[in-house]
Every structure is written in structure tokens, then in C-alpha cells.
Amino acid sequence: MSEGSVGAISAAVLSRVVDYVGAKGGDAEALCRSVGVSPNTLRTPGARVPYELAEALGVRAQKLLDDPRFGLHLGQFTNESSETFDDAGVLAIMASATVAEAIERLERFQRLWGDGNRARIAILDNGGARYTWTSPVSSPESRRHADECAMAEVVVGLRAVVSPSLAPERVRFAHSALDDVSEHEAFFRCPIAWSAEETSLELSPEVMASPMPHANAAFCRIFERQIERALARLPIAPALVDSVRAVARATLGTGHCTLEHTARALKTSPRTLQRRLHDEGTSWAQLVDALRHEIALECVARGRSSIEIAEVLGYTDATAFHHAFKRWTGQTPEQARARKP
């Protein structure tokens, strides 16, 4: 990705990496701390994390597990305790009438899970389809794992809802093969091309026409309305301000919510970042203060204690949070809770 890229990924998607590391015996909390990401952020509905921070976390996770097939294994990982099925996008896909409809929704709603045109669907002359994936990360090694994870996720999802015996017609990867690809071949159960022009997989006409076992047109309409509202809340084109807010939100409460860390995460210098924010009529300090104000109101409305909120916001103690809340609202958190209808 280019310097200062403003693309972001859903924190819920990134939380799967942390869950996977924990399931493999790694220290998930330490993994988050190593890149300055707050675990609380990854559990916050609607939160998004800049691709640069997501890539840094993925790199640390791969090194921690020392797994050359990290992406393939991550794509195969499912966590029944996760909040995957609270995702309206996933539910709409599952409620689709056929695999063809499900794949179309996966492409159409992709911004729910990450910015950019990463997934593309092309219908083939024989009625099958080619699903092409473009990774948003920058380094070749990170792209290799991201590509293998993306292809494995599609296959795992189809096998879960259509048939455990399902296999793509073929898979292509833009990166070169490892010395031993037997595990890839055993998982995909189809011809695999390496060092291809792009990363993709092809599905047969029969697979595309397969009925989805949880098809429900009424539920689909309900979920799509939820998706449309969620997408409407996202900026049409992410601006630098949105990227800075995403980094700050991901690092609040970790000790890494600083101008220097934010600039490093966005691959720029603190001076350049401050200048660009000034050009947009704001500053890093103003953005962080406004973000804390916003999160504080959300937490108070949910009934969280001042001690908990202070920790989430990165304050040293509840007293510092009380002073900030009084400055923002003219009242104490207790008064705000008491006035809540």
C-alpha cells in the first residue's frame, strides 16, 4: 500500500487473527500490545483498524506461531465462540437462495469487512464463476498469507453450508509455491497454479446453482436493510481524519496512542501528519479528544463504570476521566447516568 494509505478493515475480522493465536497457545493479549492495538477495540461493534496496523499484527502473529502456512491455516480456522453470526453481512449471505446469490452478496457488501475493491466476481461462459482477490496489504510475504487465507475462507464457508465434499474447479495464487504444497493440494482438492497473474478460484456451474440450506428471502431483506444502514455510516471515501481516528481508537488504553505511533502506523512522519491534519482544519490532539468524548458518551449510556471507562480511554485514573467528562458535557458521569431516560 502507498504511504499514508487510509484503508481500514473491520475490527471483527481482525479479531479472528487474535482468536487464532490464542487457540494455538499464543499470548493473544501480548500480540495486541506488541503493535499497540487494544483488545477492547477488536470487540467494539463497528470499529475499524487501518490496514497498516492490521498487517503489522498479522506479521507478528505469523512470527509468533512460526508457521509458513499461517494464511492457509488461519483461513481454515473457525471459532464458535466468536461473534461471526452477529454480522448482518454473513447472515445475508447465509440466507441467500443459491451459492450464486451468496457470492454476489459477498462482492457487493465487501466494504463491510474492509475498504477497497478486494473481491471481484466474473461469470464464466459455462455458467461457473471466477472469484478474484486483491490483497490490501503491502509486503509480498503478508500478501501471500492474506491471499491463502482469503481463498481458504471461501472454500471453508462453502463446505459448511453446501457440502463438505465441495471443491473449486481450480485455484490460482499470484505468489510462488512453497517447497511442499501437499497440504494446499489436500485442502483445496483441485489443480493449483502458482505465480499466476492474480489470485483467484473458480467454481463450477453446479456449485453456483447449489441451493443454500438456510435460504430465507424475508430474512435476506431484513439483513440487507441493516447492511445498508451500516454502509451508510461509513465515509464515502476514507479521509486522513478517518484513518487517524481509526489508529487512535485501536490504541486507546494501550499506552501507544501518541502522535509518533499514529504517524508510524500510517507510514509518515509526525511533522507531515500534523501538517496534513492542519490542512484539513484539525490536529491529532483535537481528534483524540473528540474521539474520547464520543466513546465516553457511548460507555456511560451502556452503564459502564468510571474506572472501566478511564481504562478504555487511556486515562491514568477515574479522576482524570471525571475532569475530562465535566469539560466535555458540563456534568459528571454520575449526573449523566441519572438523567438517562
Order of alpha helices (4+ residues) and beta strands (2+ residues): beta-alpha-alpha-alpha-beta-alpha-alpha-alpha-alpha-beta-beta-alpha-beta-alpha-beta-beta-alpha-alpha-alpha-alpha-alpha-alpha-alpha-alpha-alpha
